[in-house]
């Protein structure tokens, strides 16, 4: 059943993003930013962790999880080190994913030529 709920929750997040682009005529950048902010707000309210516990990868793979990671890391480090932890926590939690995106993007640019 965990695969079913992961599919349903992840699919619903994607449907919300698609509806934002189609219905509200938002650009992909605005839609992505809105979903990141939504994930951050949900984590700040304590609602995103239960969603992850329920749906697993259905909640951790979509872009909303990035906002969740930002806020979650900041809150954990703020408890440990105070105000400075807000900034360091954001970088500590998300650095692996951001580094991987930069490295793989660079490698892809070496291997493939963009169409102009």
C-alpha positions in Angstrom: 0.0 0.0 0.0 2.9 2.4 0.6 3.6 2.5 -3.2 0.0 3.3 -3.9 -0.1 6.2 -1.4 3.3 7.5 -2.7 1.9 7.5 -6.2 -1.3 9.2 -5.1 0.3 11.9 -3.0 3.1 12.6 -5.4 0.6 12.7 -8.3 -1.7 15.1 -6.4 1.3 17.5 -5.8 2.1 17.4 -9.5 -1.6 17.9 -10.4 -1.7 21.0 -8.2 1.4 22.3 -10.0 -0.1 21.6 -13.4 -3.4 23.3 -12.5 -1.4 26.3 -11.3 0.3 26.6 -14.7 -2.9 25.9 -16.7 -5.6 27.6 -14.7 -3.7 30.6 -13.3 -1.4 31.0 -16.3 1.7 31.0 -14.1 5.1 30.4 -15.6 7.0 27.2 -14.6 9.3 29.3 -12.5 6.4 30.9 -10.6 4.8 27.5 -10.1 8.0 25.9 -8.9 8.7 28.7 -6.5 5.1 28.6 -5.2 5.4 24.8 -4.5 8.7 25.3 -2.7 7.1 28.0 -0.5 4.0 25.7 0.1 6.4 22.9 1.3 8.2 25.4 3.6 4.9 26.7 5.1 3.6 23.2 5.6 6.7 22.2 7.4 6.6 25.3 9.5 3.1 24.4 10.5 4.2 20.8 11.3 2.1 19.3 8.6 4.8 18.1 6.1 6.5 15.5 8.3 3.3 13.5 8.8 2.7 13.6 5.1 6.2 12.2 4.6 5.5 9.5 7.2 2.3 8.6 5.3 3.4 8.8 1.7 7.1 8.3 1.8 8.7 9.1 -1.6 5.4 10.6 -2.8 6.1 13.5 -0.5 9.9 13.6 -0.5 10.5 13.5 -4.3 8.4 16.5 -5.5 9.7 20.0 -5.3 7.7 20.8 -2.2 10.1 18.7 -0.3 12.9 21.2 -1.0 10.9 23.9 0.9 10.4 21.3 3.7 14.1 20.6 3.8 15.0 24.3 4.0 12.7 25.0 6.9 13.4 21.7 8.7 17.1 22.2 8.6 16.8 25.8 9.8 14.6 24.8 12.7 16.8 22.0 13.9 20.0 24.1 13.8 18.2 27.1 15.3 17.4 24.9 18.3 21.1 23.9 18.7 23.0 27.1 17.9 20.5 29.9 18.0 20.0 32.5 15.3 23.1 31.6 13.4 21.8 28.1 13.0 18.9 29.3 10.8 21.4 30.1 8.1 23.8 27.2 8.6 20.9 24.7 8.9 19.6 25.6 5.5 22.9 25.0 3.8 23.8 21.9 5.8 20.6 20.0 4.9 20.3 21.0 1.3 24.0 21.1 0.3 24.2 17.5 -1.0 21.2 17.9 -3.3 22.3 21.3 -4.6 25.9 20.0 -5.1 24.6 17.0 -7.0 22.5 19.1 -9.3 25.4 21.4 -10.1 27.8 18.5 -10.7 25.4 16.5 -12.9 24.4 19.6 -14.8 28.0 20.3 -15.5 28.7 16.7 -16.6 25.6 16.8 -18.9 26.8 20.0 -20.5 30.1 18.3 -21.3 28.5 15.3 -22.9 25.6 16.9 -24.8 25.3 20.0 -27.0 22.3 22.2 -26.5 19.9 22.8 -29.4 20.0 26.4 -30.4 
